[in-house]
Amino acid sequence: MKDYFLYRVKKGDTFWKIGENFGVSTEEIFRKNSIENPRRACPGEVIKIPLKGTKSPMFYRVKEGDTLWKISRENSVPVNVLIDINNLENPGSLRKGKIIKLRES
């Protein structure tokens, strides 16, 4: 089981901003990517984002009012990862009670 997911750095990203978006510290990002001398995040670069804790849940039951963005933020998993691992053709059609994967096994 992976304890991280991959993230492609976008224009304007900083390590601090990326960490804030996914609920991890810049130190955790640096450690996971063996970055000894912090530098600017380069657009297009793929970095590892550590999952929170080693016992992160694998599945999530959608609740009333949930959106992929909200689920993404609460579980530190990028929206595009949720879409990919759940093969969601229409991400806006989440229904209460649906069970989705938060990470691959």
Phi and psi restraints in degrees (value plus and minus 20) as a CYANA .aco file:
   2 LYS   PHI     -95.0   -55.0
   2 LYS   PSI     125.1   165.1
   3 ASP   PHI    -127.3   -87.3
   3 ASP   PSI       3.0    43.0
   4 TYR   PHI    -175.1  -135.1
   4 TYR   PSI     148.1   188.1
   5 PHE   PHI    -151.1  -111.1
   5 PHE   PSI     141.2   181.2
   6 LEU   PHI    -113.1   -73.1
   6 LEU   PSI     121.6   161.6
   7 TYR   PHI    -153.9  -113.9
   7 TYR   PSI     111.4   151.4
   8 ARG   PHI    -112.7   -72.7
   8 ARG   PSI     101.0   141.0
   9 VAL   PHI     -84.2   -44.2
   9 VAL   PSI     114.3   154.3
  10 LYS   PHI    -123.6   -83.6
  10 LYS   PSI     140.0   180.0
  11 LYS   PHI     -77.0   -37.0
  11 LYS   PSI     111.6   151.6
  12 GLY   PHI      72.7   112.7
  12 GLY   PSI     -30.6     9.4
  13 ASP   PHI     -88.9   -48.9
  13 ASP   PSI     125.9   165.9
  14 THR   PHI    -146.0  -106.0
  14 THR   PSI     141.4   181.4
  15 PHE   PHI     -82.4   -42.4
  15 PHE   PSI     -55.7   -15.7
  16 TRP   PHI     -83.5   -43.5
  16 TRP   PSI     -66.5   -26.5
  17 LYS   PHI     -83.3   -43.3
  17 LYS   PSI     -62.6   -22.6
  18 ILE   PHI     -82.0   -42.0
  18 ILE   PSI     -66.3   -26.3
  19 GLY   PHI     -79.2   -39.2
  19 GLY   PSI     -63.9   -23.9
  20 GLU   PHI     -80.8   -40.8
  20 GLU   PSI     -63.1   -23.1
  21 ASN   PHI     -82.4   -42.4
  21 ASN   PSI     -52.7   -12.7
  22 PHE   PHI    -131.9   -91.9
  22 PHE   PSI     -13.8    26.2
  23 GLY   PHI      51.7    91.7
  23 GLY   PSI      11.7    51.7
  24 VAL   PHI    -148.1  -108.1
  24 VAL   PSI     136.4   176.4
  25 SER   PHI    -101.4   -61.4
  25 SER   PSI     139.0   179.0
  26 THR   PHI     -82.7   -42.7
  26 THR   PSI     -54.4   -14.4
  27 GLU   PHI     -81.4   -41.4
  27 GLU   PSI     -60.0   -20.0
  28 GLU   PHI     -85.0   -45.0
  28 GLU   PSI     -60.3   -20.3
  29 ILE   PHI     -84.0   -44.0
  29 ILE   PSI     -65.6   -25.6
  30 PHE   PHI     -80.5   -40.5
  30 PHE   PSI     -63.9   -23.9
  31 ARG   PHI     -83.8   -43.8
  31 ARG   PSI     -66.1   -26.1
  32 LYS   PHI     -84.3   -44.3
  32 LYS   PSI     -48.6    -8.6
  33 ASN   PHI    -124.9   -84.9
  33 ASN   PSI     -11.3    28.7
  34 SER   PHI      33.5    73.5
  34 SER   PSI      23.0    63.0
  35 ILE   PHI    -112.9   -72.9
  35 ILE   PSI      92.5   132.5
  36 GLU   PHI    -110.5   -70.5
  36 GLU   PSI     -58.3   -18.3
  37 ASN   PHI    -131.2   -91.2
  37 ASN   PSI      80.7   120.7
  38 PRO   PHI     -74.2   -34.2
  38 PRO   PSI     117.9   157.9
  39 ARG   PHI    -160.7  -120.7
  39 ARG   PSI    -195.0  -155.0
  40 ARG   PHI     -92.5   -52.5
  40 ARG   PSI     127.3   167.3
  41 ALA   PHI     -96.7   -56.7
  41 ALA   PSI     108.6   148.6
  42 CYS   PHI    -115.9   -75.9
  42 CYS   PSI     103.9   143.9
  43 PRO   PHI     -72.8   -32.8
  43 PRO   PSI     115.4   155.4
  44 GLY   PHI      73.4   113.4
  44 GLY   PSI     -40.5    -0.5
  45 GLU   PHI     -87.4   -47.4
  45 GLU   PSI     120.0   160.0
  46 VAL   PHI    -123.5   -83.5
  46 VAL   PSI     104.2   144.2
  47 ILE   PHI    -143.3  -103.3
  47 ILE   PSI     140.4   180.4
  48 LYS   PHI    -111.0   -71.0
  48 LYS   PSI     111.3   151.3
  49 ILE   PHI    -130.4   -90.4
  49 ILE   PSI      97.4   137.4
  50 PRO   PHI     -85.6   -45.6
  50 PRO   PSI     120.2   160.2
  51 LEU   PHI     -95.6   -55.6
  51 LEU   PSI     126.4   166.4
  52 LYS   PHI     -87.5   -47.5
  52 LYS   PSI     101.4   141.4
  53 GLY   PHI      44.6    84.6
  53 GLY   PSI     143.1   183.1
  54 THR   PHI    -109.4   -69.4
  54 THR   PSI     -30.5     9.5
  55 LYS   PHI    -129.3   -89.3
  55 LYS   PSI      17.2    57.2
  56 SER   PHI     -84.7   -44.7
  56 SER   PSI     122.2   162.2
  57 PRO   PHI     -85.5   -45.5
  57 PRO   PSI     133.3   173.3
  58 MET   PHI    -117.2   -77.2
  58 MET   PSI     -46.8    -6.8
  59 PHE   PHI    -149.3  -109.3
  59 PHE   PSI     140.1   180.1
  60 TYR   PHI    -162.1  -122.1
  60 TYR   PSI     113.1   153.1
  61 ARG   PHI    -114.5   -74.5
  61 ARG   PSI     101.7   141.7
  62 VAL   PHI     -85.8   -45.8
  62 VAL   PSI     113.2   153.2
  63 LYS   PHI    -126.8   -86.8
  63 LYS   PSI     143.6   183.6
  64 GLU   PHI     -75.0   -35.0
  64 GLU   PSI     110.8   150.8
  65 GLY   PHI      66.9   106.9
  65 GLY   PSI     -24.7    15.3
  66 ASP   PHI     -88.5   -48.5
  66 ASP   PSI     126.8   166.8
  67 THR   PHI    -148.4  -108.4
  67 THR   PSI     141.7   181.7
  68 LEU   PHI     -80.0   -40.0
  68 LEU   PSI     -57.9   -17.9
  69 TRP   PHI     -81.7   -41.7
  69 TRP   PSI     -65.3   -25.3
  70 LYS   PHI     -83.6   -43.6
  70 LYS   PSI     -66.4   -26.4
  71 ILE   PHI     -81.3   -41.3
  71 ILE   PSI     -60.9   -20.9
  72 SER   PHI     -78.7   -38.7
  72 SER   PSI     -69.8   -29.8
  73 ARG   PHI     -84.5   -44.5
  73 ARG   PSI     -64.1   -24.1
  74 GLU   PHI     -88.1   -48.1
  74 GLU   PSI     -44.8    -4.8
  75 ASN   PHI    -135.8   -95.8
  75 ASN   PSI     -12.8    27.2
  76 SER   PHI      33.5    73.5
  76 SER   PSI      25.6    65.6
  77 VAL   PHI    -148.3  -108.3
  77 VAL   PSI     105.9   145.9
  78 PRO   PHI     -80.2   -40.2
  78 PRO   PSI     127.3   167.3
  79 VAL   PHI     -75.8   -35.8
  79 VAL   PSI     -63.5   -23.5
  80 ASN   PHI     -83.3   -43.3
  80 ASN   PSI     -50.3   -10.3
  81 VAL   PHI     -89.2   -49.2
  81 VAL   PSI     -63.3   -23.3
  82 LEU   PHI     -79.3   -39.3
  82 LEU   PSI     -63.8   -23.8
  83 ILE   PHI     -82.3   -42.3
  83 ILE   PSI     -66.8   -26.8
  84 ASP   PHI     -84.7   -44.7
  84 ASP   PSI     -71.0   -31.0
  85 ILE   PHI     -94.3   -54.3
  85 ILE   PSI     -35.4     4.6
  86 ASN   PHI    -126.4   -86.4
  86 ASN   PSI     -16.2    23.8
  87 ASN   PHI      28.4    68.4
  87 ASN   PSI      28.6    68.6
  88 LEU   PHI    -103.2   -63.2
  88 LEU   PSI      92.6   132.6
  89 GLU   PHI     -99.5   -59.5
  89 GLU   PSI     -52.9   -12.9
  90 ASN   PHI    -147.4  -107.4
  90 ASN   PSI      66.5   106.5
  91 PRO   PHI     -79.2   -39.2
  91 PRO   PSI     -40.1    -0.1
  92 GLY   PHI    -101.5   -61.5
  92 GLY   PSI     -20.2    19.8
  93 SER   PHI    -126.2   -86.2
  93 SER   PSI      20.4    60.4
  94 LEU   PHI     -89.5   -49.5
  94 LEU   PSI     117.9   157.9
  95 ARG   PHI    -138.9   -98.9
  95 ARG   PSI     122.5   162.5
  96 LYS   PHI     -73.2   -33.2
  96 LYS   PSI     113.9   153.9
  97 GLY   PHI      74.6   114.6
  97 GLY   PSI     -39.6     0.4
  98 LYS   PHI     -84.6   -44.6
  98 LYS   PSI     119.9   159.9
  99 ILE   PHI    -123.7   -83.7
  99 ILE   PSI     106.2   146.2
 100 ILE   PHI    -140.2  -100.2
 100 ILE   PSI     136.1   176.1
 101 LYS   PHI    -101.6   -61.6
 101 LYS   PSI     121.9   161.9
 102 LEU   PHI    -120.8   -80.8
 102 LEU   PSI     -40.4    -0.4
 103 ARG   PHI    -178.4  -138.4
 103 ARG   PSI     141.4   181.4
 104 GLU   PHI     -97.2   -57.2
 104 GLU   PSI     131.9   171.9
